[in-house]
Amino acid sequence: MQAFPCPFCGLRNESEFHFAAEAGKVRPDTTVAISDEQWASYLYTQNNVKGAVREIWMHTPCAELFILERDSVTMDVIGSAALRGAS
Ligand SMILES: [Zn+2]
């Protein structure tokens, strides 16, 4: 079992976390017409990078979203930060 660091609660068991999204993914401009394929790609396609990744996770007990940086190969956690103020 792996432990993830919630920036609000500290180190917790991975079973308390839920993946939300890739960090930095840009939502398509919906003020203009976009195709179903473009919208589906935004919703369901992920880069699946090998190595260091930045992702948005939720710690379900405190219901806070935050940035988790981890290595997708080794599963090592690089760091975490609150979503607000993260760049
Ligand atoms: Zn938390």
PDB file of the backbone (N, CA, C, O) and the ligand in Angstrom, with CONECT records:
HET     ZN  A 101       1
ATOM      1  N   MET A   1       0.849  -1.186   0.000  1.00  0.00           N
ATOM      2  CA  MET A   1       0.000   0.000   0.000  1.00  0.00           C
ATOM      3  C   MET A   1       0.886   1.239   0.000  1.00  0.00           C
ATOM      4  O   MET A   1       1.905   1.288   0.689  1.00  0.00           O
ATOM      5  N   GLN A   2       0.488   2.233  -0.777  1.00  0.00           N
ATOM      6  CA  GLN A   2       1.262   3.458  -0.903  1.00  0.00           C
ATOM      7  C   GLN A   2       0.602   4.576  -0.093  1.00  0.00           C
ATOM      8  O   GLN A   2      -0.605   4.550   0.149  1.00  0.00           O
ATOM      9  N   ALA A   3       1.398   5.545   0.319  1.00  0.00           N
ATOM     10  CA  ALA A   3       0.877   6.704   1.039  1.00  0.00           C
ATOM     11  C   ALA A   3       1.042   7.942   0.161  1.00  0.00           C
ATOM     12  O   ALA A   3       2.089   8.138  -0.457  1.00  0.00           O
ATOM     13  N   PHE A   4       0.015   8.767   0.110  1.00  0.00           N
ATOM     14  CA  PHE A   4       0.056  10.030  -0.632  1.00  0.00           C
ATOM     15  C   PHE A   4       0.001  11.184   0.368  1.00  0.00           C
ATOM     16  O   PHE A   4      -0.655  11.074   1.404  1.00  0.00           O
ATOM     17  N   PRO A   5       0.685  12.291   0.065  1.00  0.00           N
ATOM     18  CA  PRO A   5       0.635  13.442   0.967  1.00  0.00           C
ATOM     19  C   PRO A   5      -0.485  14.420   0.579  1.00  0.00           C
ATOM     20  O   PRO A   5      -0.404  15.086  -0.453  1.00  0.00           O
ATOM     21  N   CYS A   6      -1.513  14.496   1.405  1.00  0.00           N
ATOM     22  CA  CYS A   6      -2.531  15.536   1.213  1.00  0.00           C
ATOM     23  C   CYS A   6      -1.934  16.826   1.778  1.00  0.00           C
ATOM     24  O   CYS A   6      -1.448  16.824   2.909  1.00  0.00           O
ATOM     25  N   PRO A   7      -1.957  17.941   1.013  1.00  0.00           N
ATOM     26  CA  PRO A   7      -1.379  19.185   1.536  1.00  0.00           C
ATOM     27  C   PRO A   7      -2.136  19.728   2.744  1.00  0.00           C
ATOM     28  O   PRO A   7      -1.635  20.618   3.430  1.00  0.00           O
ATOM     29  N   PHE A   8      -3.323  19.214   3.014  1.00  0.00           N
ATOM     30  CA  PHE A   8      -4.137  19.723   4.121  1.00  0.00           C
ATOM     31  C   PHE A   8      -4.123  18.794   5.339  1.00  0.00           C
ATOM     32  O   PHE A   8      -4.246  19.252   6.475  1.00  0.00           O
ATOM     33  N   CYS A   9      -3.972  17.480   5.094  1.00  0.00           N
ATOM     34  CA  CYS A   9      -4.087  16.495   6.178  1.00  0.00           C
ATOM     35  C   CYS A   9      -2.792  15.735   6.449  1.00  0.00           C
ATOM     36  O   CYS A   9      -2.663  15.083   7.486  1.00  0.00           O
ATOM     37  N   GLY A  10      -1.839  15.813   5.533  1.00  0.00           N
ATOM     38  CA  GLY A  10      -0.602  15.068   5.719  1.00  0.00           C
ATOM     39  C   GLY A  10      -0.629  13.726   4.998  1.00  0.00           C
ATOM     40  O   GLY A  10      -1.477  13.488   4.138  1.00  0.00           O
ATOM     41  N   LEU A  11       0.300  12.859   5.354  1.00  0.00           N
ATOM     42  CA  LEU A  11       0.458  11.566   4.701  1.00  0.00           C
ATOM     43  C   LEU A  11      -0.709  10.639   5.060  1.00  0.00           C
ATOM     44  O   LEU A  11      -1.016  10.423   6.233  1.00  0.00           O
ATOM     45  N   ARG A  12      -1.355  10.096   4.008  1.00  0.00           N
ATOM     46  CA  ARG A  12      -2.506   9.212   4.222  1.00  0.00           C
ATOM     47  C   ARG A  12      -2.435   8.037   3.260  1.00  0.00           C
ATOM     48  O   ARG A  12      -1.735   8.089   2.248  1.00  0.00           O
ATOM     49  N   ASN A  13      -3.161   6.984   3.582  1.00  0.00           N
ATOM     50  CA  ASN A  13      -3.216   5.782   2.761  1.00  0.00           C
ATOM     51  C   ASN A  13      -3.817   6.110   1.386  1.00  0.00           C
ATOM     52  O   ASN A  13      -4.763   6.893   1.295  1.00  0.00           O
ATOM     53  N   GLU A  14      -3.280   5.523   0.336  1.00  0.00           N
ATOM     54  CA  GLU A  14      -3.743   5.803  -1.026  1.00  0.00           C
ATOM     55  C   GLU A  14      -5.225   5.500  -1.231  1.00  0.00           C
ATOM     56  O   GLU A  14      -5.847   6.072  -2.126  1.00  0.00           O
ATOM     57  N   SER A  15      -5.800   4.615  -0.424  1.00  0.00           N
ATOM     58  CA  SER A  15      -7.214   4.273  -0.580  1.00  0.00           C
ATOM     59  C   SER A  15      -8.128   5.456  -0.268  1.00  0.00           C
ATOM     60  O   SER A  15      -9.317   5.413  -0.584  1.00  0.00           O
ATOM     61  N   GLU A  16      -7.589   6.515   0.349  1.00  0.00           N
ATOM     62  CA  GLU A  16      -8.394   7.694   0.672  1.00  0.00           C
ATOM     63  C   GLU A  16      -8.414   8.706  -0.468  1.00  0.00           C
ATOM     64  O   GLU A  16      -9.042   9.758  -0.342  1.00  0.00           O
ATOM     65  N   PHE A  17      -7.732   8.407  -1.586  1.00  0.00           N
ATOM     66  CA  PHE A  17      -7.592   9.387  -2.669  1.00  0.00           C
ATOM     67  C   PHE A  17      -8.302   8.922  -3.933  1.00  0.00           C
ATOM     68  O   PHE A  17      -8.478   7.728  -4.173  1.00  0.00           O
ATOM     69  N   HIS A  18      -8.705   9.907  -4.731  1.00  0.00           N
ATOM     70  CA  HIS A  18      -9.380   9.631  -5.991  1.00  0.00           C
ATOM     71  C   HIS A  18      -8.768  10.509  -7.081  1.00  0.00           C
ATOM     72  O   HIS A  18      -8.671  11.726  -6.924  1.00  0.00           O
ATOM     73  N   PHE A  19      -8.354   9.884  -8.192  1.00  0.00           N
ATOM     74  CA  PHE A  19      -7.790  10.640  -9.315  1.00  0.00           C
ATOM     75  C   PHE A  19      -8.878  11.518  -9.930  1.00  0.00           C
ATOM     76  O   PHE A  19     -10.009  11.070 -10.118  1.00  0.00           O
ATOM     77  N   ALA A  20      -8.536  12.767 -10.243  1.00  0.00           N
ATOM     78  CA  ALA A  20      -9.515  13.678 -10.842  1.00  0.00           C
ATOM     79  C   ALA A  20      -9.182  14.001 -12.295  1.00  0.00           C
ATOM     80  O   ALA A  20     -10.054  13.903 -13.158  1.00  0.00           O
ATOM     81  N   ALA A  21      -7.929  14.387 -12.586  1.00  0.00           N
ATOM     82  CA  ALA A  21      -7.605  14.808 -13.949  1.00  0.00           C
ATOM     83  C   ALA A  21      -6.112  15.058 -14.094  1.00  0.00           C
ATOM     84  O   ALA A  21      -5.383  15.139 -13.105  1.00  0.00           O
ATOM     85  N   GLU A  22      -5.675  15.178 -15.327  1.00  0.00           N
ATOM     86  CA  GLU A  22      -4.314  15.640 -15.597  1.00  0.00           C
ATOM     87  C   GLU A  22      -4.245  17.118 -15.235  1.00  0.00           C
ATOM     88  O   GLU A  22      -5.194  17.859 -15.493  1.00  0.00           O
ATOM     89  N   ALA A  23      -3.169  17.548 -14.658  1.00  0.00           N
ATOM     90  CA  ALA A  23      -3.000  18.971 -14.377  1.00  0.00           C
ATOM     91  C   ALA A  23      -2.584  19.690 -15.653  1.00  0.00           C
ATOM     92  O   ALA A  23      -1.814  19.155 -16.450  1.00  0.00           O
ATOM     93  N   GLY A  24      -3.089  20.890 -15.841  1.00  0.00           N
ATOM     94  CA  GLY A  24      -2.692  21.703 -16.978  1.00  0.00           C
ATOM     95  C   GLY A  24      -3.446  21.429 -18.267  1.00  0.00           C
ATOM     96  O   GLY A  24      -3.146  22.030 -19.299  1.00  0.00           O
ATOM     97  N   LYS A  25      -4.420  20.534 -18.223  1.00  0.00           N
ATOM     98  CA  LYS A  25      -5.208  20.238 -19.417  1.00  0.00           C
ATOM     99  C   LYS A  25      -6.094  21.448 -19.718  1.00  0.00           C
ATOM    100  O   LYS A  25      -6.772  21.958 -18.826  1.00  0.00           O
ATOM    101  N   VAL A  26      -6.090  21.900 -20.956  1.00  0.00           N
ATOM    102  CA  VAL A  26      -6.815  23.110 -21.330  1.00  0.00           C
ATOM    103  C   VAL A  26      -8.190  22.748 -21.889  1.00  0.00           C
ATOM    104  O   VAL A  26      -8.306  22.000 -22.860  1.00  0.00           O
ATOM    105  N   ARG A  27      -9.226  23.295 -21.255  1.00  0.00           N
ATOM    106  CA  ARG A  27     -10.605  23.044 -21.693  1.00  0.00           C
ATOM    107  C   ARG A  27     -10.849  23.777 -23.017  1.00  0.00           C
ATOM    108  O   ARG A  27     -10.461  24.937 -23.152  1.00  0.00           O
ATOM    109  N   PRO A  28     -11.483  23.124 -23.990  1.00  0.00           N
ATOM    110  CA  PRO A  28     -11.769  23.800 -25.270  1.00  0.00           C
ATOM    111  C   PRO A  28     -12.701  24.996 -25.054  1.00  0.00           C
ATOM    112  O   PRO A  28     -13.518  25.008 -24.134  1.00  0.00           O
ATOM    113  N   ASP A  29     -12.561  25.976 -25.906  1.00  0.00           N
ATOM    114  CA  ASP A  29     -13.416  27.163 -25.868  1.00  0.00           C
ATOM    115  C   ASP A  29     -14.817  26.759 -26.321  1.00  0.00           C
ATOM    116  O   ASP A  29     -15.028  26.480 -27.501  1.00  0.00           O
ATOM    117  N   THR A  30     -15.771  26.725 -25.399  1.00  0.00           N
ATOM    118  CA  THR A  30     -17.127  26.294 -25.742  1.00  0.00           C
ATOM    119  C   THR A  30     -18.030  27.466 -26.124  1.00  0.00           C
ATOM    120  O   THR A  30     -19.237  27.293 -26.292  1.00  0.00           O
ATOM    121  N   THR A  31     -17.440  28.669 -26.261  1.00  0.00           N
ATOM    122  CA  THR A  31     -18.245  29.795 -26.750  1.00  0.00           C
ATOM    123  C   THR A  31     -18.338  29.753 -28.262  1.00  0.00           C
ATOM    124  O   THR A  31     -19.105  30.504 -28.864  1.00  0.00           O
ATOM    125  N   VAL A  32     -17.562  28.880 -28.874  1.00  0.00           N
ATOM    126  CA  VAL A  32     -17.659  28.650 -30.319  1.00  0.00           C
ATOM    127  C   VAL A  32     -17.965  27.161 -30.519  1.00  0.00           C
ATOM    128  O   VAL A  32     -17.736  26.347 -29.624  1.00  0.00           O
ATOM    129  N   ALA A  33     -18.475  26.824 -31.683  1.00  0.00           N
ATOM    130  CA  ALA A  33     -18.839  25.434 -31.943  1.00  0.00           C
ATOM    131  C   ALA A  33     -17.594  24.547 -31.985  1.00  0.00           C
ATOM    132  O   ALA A  33     -16.598  24.882 -32.626  1.00  0.00           O
ATOM    133  N   ILE A  34     -17.669  23.412 -31.289  1.00  0.00           N
ATOM    134  CA  ILE A  34     -16.616  22.408 -31.374  1.00  0.00           C
ATOM    135  C   ILE A  34     -17.279  21.079 -31.730  1.00  0.00           C
ATOM    136  O   ILE A  34     -18.470  20.885 -31.486  1.00  0.00           O
ATOM    137  N   SER A  35     -16.513  20.187 -32.297  1.00  0.00           N
ATOM    138  CA  SER A  35     -17.065  18.894 -32.709  1.00  0.00           C
ATOM    139  C   SER A  35     -17.202  17.960 -31.510  1.00  0.00           C
ATOM    140  O   SER A  35     -16.582  18.162 -30.466  1.00  0.00           O
ATOM    141  N   ASP A  36     -18.022  16.944 -31.686  1.00  0.00           N
ATOM    142  CA  ASP A  36     -18.153  15.922 -30.648  1.00  0.00           C
ATOM    143  C   ASP A  36     -16.814  15.238 -30.404  1.00  0.00           C
ATOM    144  O   ASP A  36     -16.497  14.866 -29.275  1.00  0.00           O
ATOM    145  N   GLU A  37     -16.026  15.073 -31.474  1.00  0.00           N
ATOM    146  CA  GLU A  37     -14.719  14.429 -31.349  1.00  0.00           C
ATOM    147  C   GLU A  37     -13.776  15.280 -30.495  1.00  0.00           C
ATOM    148  O   GLU A  37     -13.039  14.745 -29.667  1.00  0.00           O
ATOM    149  N   GLN A  38     -13.796  16.603 -30.692  1.00  0.00           N
ATOM    150  CA  GLN A  38     -12.949  17.490 -29.894  1.00  0.00           C
ATOM    151  C   GLN A  38     -13.343  17.435 -28.410  1.00  0.00           C
ATOM    152  O   GLN A  38     -12.487  17.387 -27.527  1.00  0.00           O
ATOM    153  N   TRP A  39     -14.652  17.443 -28.162  1.00  0.00           N
ATOM    154  CA  TRP A  39     -15.120  17.408 -26.777  1.00  0.00           C
ATOM    155  C   TRP A  39     -14.793  16.064 -26.136  1.00  0.00           C
ATOM    156  O   TRP A  39     -14.338  16.016 -24.993  1.00  0.00           O
ATOM    157  N   ALA A  40     -15.022  14.974 -26.863  1.00  0.00           N
ATOM    158  CA  ALA A  40     -14.715  13.639 -26.350  1.00  0.00           C
ATOM    159  C   ALA A  40     -13.222  13.497 -26.081  1.00  0.00           C
ATOM    160  O   ALA A  40     -12.823  12.886 -25.090  1.00  0.00           O
ATOM    161  N   SER A  41     -12.399  14.062 -26.961  1.00  0.00           N
ATOM    162  CA  SER A  41     -10.953  14.000 -26.766  1.00  0.00           C
ATOM    163  C   SER A  41     -10.556  14.727 -25.480  1.00  0.00           C
ATOM    164  O   SER A  41      -9.723  14.243 -24.714  1.00  0.00           O
ATOM    165  N   TYR A  42     -11.164  15.897 -25.254  1.00  0.00           N
ATOM    166  CA  TYR A  42     -10.874  16.645 -24.027  1.00  0.00           C
ATOM    167  C   TYR A  42     -11.270  15.835 -22.790  1.00  0.00           C
ATOM    168  O   TYR A  42     -10.528  15.796 -21.809  1.00  0.00           O
ATOM    169  N   LEU A  43     -12.433  15.192 -22.836  1.00  0.00           N
ATOM    170  CA  LEU A  43     -12.926  14.467 -21.671  1.00  0.00           C
ATOM    171  C   LEU A  43     -12.180  13.164 -21.406  1.00  0.00           C
ATOM    172  O   LEU A  43     -11.912  12.822 -20.254  1.00  0.00           O
ATOM    173  N   TYR A  44     -11.842  12.434 -22.477  1.00  0.00           N
ATOM    174  CA  TYR A  44     -11.397  11.056 -22.280  1.00  0.00           C
ATOM    175  C   TYR A  44      -9.953  10.755 -22.674  1.00  0.00           C
ATOM    176  O   TYR A  44      -9.439   9.695 -22.317  1.00  0.00           O
ATOM    177  N   THR A  45      -9.288  11.646 -23.394  1.00  0.00           N
ATOM    178  CA  THR A  45      -7.922  11.361 -23.836  1.00  0.00           C
ATOM    179  C   THR A  45      -6.920  11.914 -22.826  1.00  0.00           C
ATOM    180  O   THR A  45      -7.022  13.060 -22.388  1.00  0.00           O
ATOM    181  N   GLN A  46      -5.960  11.082 -22.474  1.00  0.00           N
ATOM    182  CA  GLN A  46      -4.908  11.518 -21.563  1.00  0.00           C
ATOM    183  C   GLN A  46      -3.561  11.268 -22.217  1.00  0.00           C
ATOM    184  O   GLN A  46      -3.423  10.383 -23.061  1.00  0.00           O
ATOM    185  N   ASN A  47      -2.565  12.058 -21.821  1.00  0.00           N
ATOM    186  CA  ASN A  47      -1.240  11.934 -22.426  1.00  0.00           C
ATOM    187  C   ASN A  47      -0.520  10.655 -22.026  1.00  0.00           C
ATOM    188  O   ASN A  47       0.287  10.138 -22.799  1.00  0.00           O
ATOM    189  N   ASN A  48      -0.793  10.139 -20.844  1.00  0.00           N
ATOM    190  CA  ASN A  48      -0.168   8.903 -20.350  1.00  0.00           C
ATOM    191  C   ASN A  48       1.356   8.974 -20.450  1.00  0.00           C
ATOM    192  O   ASN A  48       2.001   8.107 -21.039  1.00  0.00           O
ATOM    193  N   VAL A  49       1.908  10.031 -19.857  1.00  0.00           N
ATOM    194  CA  VAL A  49       3.347  10.291 -19.897  1.00  0.00           C
ATOM    195  C   VAL A  49       4.099   9.263 -19.055  1.00  0.00           C
ATOM    196  O   VAL A  49       3.648   8.871 -17.979  1.00  0.00           O
ATOM    197  N   LYS A  50       5.250   8.838 -19.563  1.00  0.00           N
ATOM    198  CA  LYS A  50       6.118   7.925 -18.825  1.00  0.00           C
ATOM    199  C   LYS A  50       7.142   8.773 -18.073  1.00  0.00           C
ATOM    200  O   LYS A  50       7.961   9.450 -18.694  1.00  0.00           O
ATOM    201  N   GLY A  51       7.100   8.740 -16.755  1.00  0.00           N
ATOM    202  CA  GLY A  51       8.021   9.547 -15.951  1.00  0.00           C
ATOM    203  C   GLY A  51       7.263  10.509 -15.063  1.00  0.00           C
ATOM    204  O   GLY A  51       6.183  10.183 -14.572  1.00  0.00           O
ATOM    205  N   ALA A  52       7.819  11.692 -14.852  1.00  0.00           N
ATOM    206  CA  ALA A  52       7.224  12.679 -13.946  1.00  0.00           C
ATOM    207  C   ALA A  52       5.914  13.221 -14.516  1.00  0.00           C
ATOM    208  O   ALA A  52       5.872  13.666 -15.663  1.00  0.00           O
ATOM    209  N   VAL A  53       4.855  13.186 -13.725  1.00  0.00           N
ATOM    210  CA  VAL A  53       3.548  13.698 -14.143  1.00  0.00           C
ATOM    211  C   VAL A  53       2.974  14.590 -13.055  1.00  0.00           C
ATOM    212  O   VAL A  53       3.276  14.428 -11.873  1.00  0.00           O
ATOM    213  N   ARG A  54       2.140  15.534 -13.476  1.00  0.00           N
ATOM    214  CA  ARG A  54       1.401  16.396 -12.542  1.00  0.00           C
ATOM    215  C   ARG A  54      -0.080  16.095 -12.724  1.00  0.00           C
ATOM    216  O   ARG A  54      -0.616  16.208 -13.826  1.00  0.00           O
ATOM    217  N   GLU A  55      -0.730  15.716 -11.643  1.00  0.00           N
ATOM    218  CA  GLU A  55      -2.129  15.310 -11.719  1.00  0.00           C
ATOM    219  C   GLU A  55      -2.933  16.001 -10.621  1.00  0.00           C
ATOM    220  O   GLU A  55      -2.392  16.435  -9.604  1.00  0.00           O
ATOM    221  N   ILE A  56      -4.241  16.089 -10.861  1.00  0.00           N
ATOM    222  CA  ILE A  56      -5.138  16.613  -9.839  1.00  0.00           C
ATOM    223  C   ILE A  56      -5.798  15.412  -9.159  1.00  0.00           C
ATOM    224  O   ILE A  56      -6.381  14.555  -9.823  1.00  0.00           O
ATOM    225  N   TRP A  57      -5.700  15.361  -7.850  1.00  0.00           N
ATOM    226  CA  TRP A  57      -6.285  14.290  -7.047  1.00  0.00           C
ATOM    227  C   TRP A  57      -7.194  14.893  -5.988  1.00  0.00           C
ATOM    228  O   TRP A  57      -7.041  16.055  -5.612  1.00  0.00           O
ATOM    229  N   MET A  58      -8.133  14.100  -5.516  1.00  0.00           N
ATOM    230  CA  MET A  58      -8.979  14.520  -4.407  1.00  0.00           C
ATOM    231  C   MET A  58      -8.704  13.616  -3.208  1.00  0.00           C
ATOM    232  O   MET A  58      -8.659  12.391  -3.327  1.00  0.00           O
ATOM    233  N   HIS A  59      -8.520  14.254  -2.042  1.00  0.00           N
ATOM    234  CA  HIS A  59      -8.456  13.483  -0.800  1.00  0.00           C
ATOM    235  C   HIS A  59      -9.888  13.429  -0.285  1.00  0.00           C
ATOM    236  O   HIS A  59     -10.412  14.435   0.194  1.00  0.00           O
ATOM    237  N   THR A  60     -10.522  12.272  -0.378  1.00  0.00           N
ATOM    238  CA  THR A  60     -11.958  12.194  -0.112  1.00  0.00           C
ATOM    239  C   THR A  60     -12.364  12.547   1.318  1.00  0.00           C
ATOM    240  O   THR A  60     -13.433  13.135   1.476  1.00  0.00           O
ATOM    241  N   PRO A  61     -11.605  12.241   2.375  1.00  0.00           N
ATOM    242  CA  PRO A  61     -12.053  12.644   3.724  1.00  0.00           C
ATOM    243  C   PRO A  61     -12.167  14.155   3.904  1.00  0.00           C
ATOM    244  O   PRO A  61     -13.073  14.618   4.597  1.00  0.00           O
ATOM    245  N   CYS A  62     -11.266  14.939   3.296  1.00  0.00           N
ATOM    246  CA  CYS A  62     -11.359  16.403   3.454  1.00  0.00           C
ATOM    247  C   CYS A  62     -11.976  17.058   2.215  1.00  0.00           C
ATOM    248  O   CYS A  62     -12.262  18.255   2.230  1.00  0.00           O
ATOM    249  N   ALA A  63     -12.187  16.281   1.135  1.00  0.00           N
ATOM    250  CA  ALA A  63     -12.831  16.752  -0.094  1.00  0.00           C
ATOM    251  C   ALA A  63     -12.063  17.888  -0.776  1.00  0.00           C
ATOM    252  O   ALA A  63     -12.655  18.699  -1.487  1.00  0.00           O
ATOM    253  N   GLU A  64     -10.761  17.945  -0.562  1.00  0.00           N
ATOM    254  CA  GLU A  64      -9.938  18.983  -1.195  1.00  0.00           C
ATOM    255  C   GLU A  64      -9.237  18.422  -2.434  1.00  0.00           C
ATOM    256  O   GLU A  64      -8.728  17.301  -2.423  1.00  0.00           O
ATOM    257  N   LEU A  65      -9.223  19.218  -3.492  1.00  0.00           N
ATOM    258  CA  LEU A  65      -8.468  18.882  -4.693  1.00  0.00           C
ATOM    259  C   LEU A  65      -7.070  19.466  -4.550  1.00  0.00           C
ATOM    260  O   LEU A  65      -6.899  20.548  -3.989  1.00  0.00           O
ATOM    261  N   PHE A  66      -6.078  18.755  -5.055  1.00  0.00           N
ATOM    262  CA  PHE A  66      -4.704  19.242  -4.966  1.00  0.00           C
ATOM    263  C   PHE A  66      -3.877  18.660  -6.096  1.00  0.00           C
ATOM    264  O   PHE A  66      -4.289  17.704  -6.754  1.00  0.00           O
ATOM    265  N   ILE A  67      -2.697  19.247  -6.318  1.00  0.00           N
ATOM    266  CA  ILE A  67      -1.765  18.768  -7.335  1.00  0.00           C
ATOM    267  C   ILE A  67      -0.859  17.709  -6.703  1.00  0.00           C
ATOM    268  O   ILE A  67      -0.251  17.937  -5.656  1.00  0.00           O
ATOM    269  N   LEU A  68      -0.782  16.565  -7.349  1.00  0.00           N
ATOM    270  CA  LEU A  68       0.144  15.514  -6.922  1.00  0.00           C
ATOM    271  C   LEU A  68       1.149  15.313  -8.048  1.00  0.00           C
ATOM    272  O   LEU A  68       0.772  15.062  -9.192  1.00  0.00           O
ATOM    273  N   GLU A  69       2.420  15.423  -7.716  1.00  0.00           N
ATOM    274  CA  GLU A  69       3.474  15.138  -8.688  1.00  0.00           C
ATOM    275  C   GLU A  69       4.056  13.784  -8.333  1.00  0.00           C
ATOM    276  O   GLU A  69       4.459  13.543  -7.195  1.00  0.00           O
ATOM    277  N   ARG A  70       4.094  12.900  -9.324  1.00  0.00           N
ATOM    278  CA  ARG A  70       4.615  11.559  -9.075  1.00  0.00           C
ATOM    279  C   ARG A  70       5.314  11.041 -10.318  1.00  0.00           C
ATOM    280  O   ARG A  70       5.170  11.603 -11.403  1.00  0.00           O
ATOM    281  N   ASP A  71       6.062   9.980 -10.156  1.00  0.00           N
ATOM    282  CA  ASP A  71       6.710   9.319 -11.282  1.00  0.00           C
ATOM    283  C   ASP A  71       5.817   8.154 -11.690  1.00  0.00           C
ATOM    284  O   ASP A  71       5.562   7.257 -10.886  1.00  0.00           O
ATOM    285  N   SER A  72       5.340   8.159 -12.936  1.00  0.00           N
ATOM    286  CA  SER A  72       4.393   7.132 -13.377  1.00  0.00           C
ATOM    287  C   SER A  72       5.076   5.779 -13.582  1.00  0.00           C
ATOM    288  O   SER A  72       4.391   4.768 -13.734  1.00  0.00           O
ATOM    289  N   VAL A  73       6.394   5.739 -13.591  1.00  0.00           N
ATOM    290  CA  VAL A  73       7.113   4.476 -13.755  1.00  0.00           C
ATOM    291  C   VAL A  73       7.408   3.858 -12.396  1.00  0.00           C
ATOM    292  O   VAL A  73       7.093   2.692 -12.155  1.00  0.00           O
ATOM    293  N   THR A  74       8.015   4.646 -11.507  1.00  0.00           N
ATOM    294  CA  THR A  74       8.416   4.115 -10.197  1.00  0.00           C
ATOM    295  C   THR A  74       7.312   4.242  -9.146  1.00  0.00           C
ATOM    296  O   THR A  74       7.375   3.608  -8.093  1.00  0.00           O
ATOM    297  N   MET A  75       6.290   5.074  -9.442  1.00  0.00           N
ATOM    298  CA  MET A  75       5.191   5.382  -8.516  1.00  0.00           C
ATOM    299  C   MET A  75       5.664   6.205  -7.323  1.00  0.00           C
ATOM    300  O   MET A  75       4.910   6.387  -6.367  1.00  0.00           O
ATOM    301  N   ASP A  76       6.903   6.710  -7.360  1.00  0.00           N
ATOM    302  CA  ASP A  76       7.392   7.568  -6.287  1.00  0.00           C
ATOM    303  C   ASP A  76       6.658   8.907  -6.304  1.00  0.00           C
ATOM    304  O   ASP A  76       6.441   9.480  -7.371  1.00  0.00           O
ATOM    305  N   VAL A  77       6.282   9.399  -5.149  1.00  0.00           N
ATOM    306  CA  VAL A  77       5.655  10.712  -5.041  1.00  0.00           C
ATOM    307  C   VAL A  77       6.763  11.759  -5.006  1.00  0.00           C
ATOM    308  O   VAL A  77       7.699  11.660  -4.212  1.00  0.00           O
ATOM    309  N   ILE A  78       6.647  12.764  -5.876  1.00  0.00           N
ATOM    310  CA  ILE A  78       7.635  13.843  -5.946  1.00  0.00           C
ATOM    311  C   ILE A  78       7.211  14.994  -5.018  1.00  0.00           C
ATOM    312  O   ILE A  78       8.049  15.622  -4.372  1.00  0.00           O
ATOM    313  N   GLY A  79       5.907  15.257  -4.966  1.00  0.00           N
ATOM    314  CA  GLY A  79       5.423  16.310  -4.098  1.00  0.00           C
ATOM    315  C   GLY A  79       3.940  16.543  -4.269  1.00  0.00           C
ATOM    316  O   GLY A  79       3.301  15.941  -5.132  1.00  0.00           O
ATOM    317  N   SER A  80       3.393  17.420  -3.444  1.00  0.00           N
ATOM    318  CA  SER A  80       1.978  17.782  -3.559  1.00  0.00           C
ATOM    319  C   SER A  80       1.825  19.234  -3.157  1.00  0.00           C
ATOM    320  O   SER A  80       2.631  19.774  -2.399  1.00  0.00           O
ATOM    321  N   ALA A  81       0.767  19.866  -3.680  1.00  0.00           N
ATOM    322  CA  ALA A  81       0.504  21.263  -3.362  1.00  0.00           C
ATOM    323  C   ALA A  81      -0.990  21.520  -3.491  1.00  0.00           C
ATOM    324  O   ALA A  81      -1.691  20.851  -4.250  1.00  0.00           O
ATOM    325  N   ALA A  82      -1.455  22.495  -2.741  1.00  0.00           N
ATOM    326  CA  ALA A  82      -2.846  22.901  -2.852  1.00  0.00           C
ATOM    327  C   ALA A  82      -3.125  23.350  -4.274  1.00  0.00           C
ATOM    328  O   ALA A  82      -2.249  23.920  -4.925  1.00  0.00           O
ATOM    329  N   LEU A  83      -4.326  23.104  -4.765  1.00  0.00           N
ATOM    330  CA  LEU A  83      -4.658  23.456  -6.142  1.00  0.00           C
ATOM    331  C   LEU A  83      -4.622  24.968  -6.345  1.00  0.00           C
ATOM    332  O   LEU A  83      -4.106  25.445  -7.356  1.00  0.00           O
ATOM    333  N   ARG A  84      -5.161  25.717  -5.399  1.00  0.00           N
ATOM    334  CA  ARG A  84      -5.104  27.167  -5.505  1.00  0.00           C
ATOM    335  C   ARG A  84      -3.683  27.627  -5.263  1.00  0.00           C
ATOM    336  O   ARG A  84      -3.049  27.240  -4.281  1.00  0.00           O
ATOM    337  N   GLY A  85      -3.188  28.456  -6.168  1.00  0.00           N
ATOM    338  CA  GLY A  85      -1.841  28.968  -6.026  1.00  0.00           C
ATOM    339  C   GLY A  85      -0.799  28.102  -6.694  1.00  0.00           C
ATOM    340  O   GLY A  85       0.347  28.530  -6.836  1.00  0.00           O
ATOM    341  N   ALA A  86      -1.163  26.862  -7.124  1.00  0.00           N
ATOM    342  CA  ALA A  86      -0.216  25.999  -7.823  1.00  0.00           C
ATOM    343  C   ALA A  86      -0.076  26.473  -9.263  1.00  0.00           C
ATOM    344  O   ALA A  86      -1.037  26.953  -9.863  1.00  0.00           O
ATOM    345  N   SER A  87       1.105  26.339  -9.801  1.00  0.00           N
ATOM    346  CA  SER A  87       1.297  26.728 -11.212  1.00  0.00           C
ATOM    347  C   SER A  87       1.805  25.566 -12.010  1.00  0.00           C
ATOM    348  O   SER A  87       2.028  25.694 -13.214  1.00  0.00           O
TER     349      SER A  87
HETATM  350 ZN    ZN A 101      -6.930  15.919   3.059  1.00  0.00          ZN2+
END
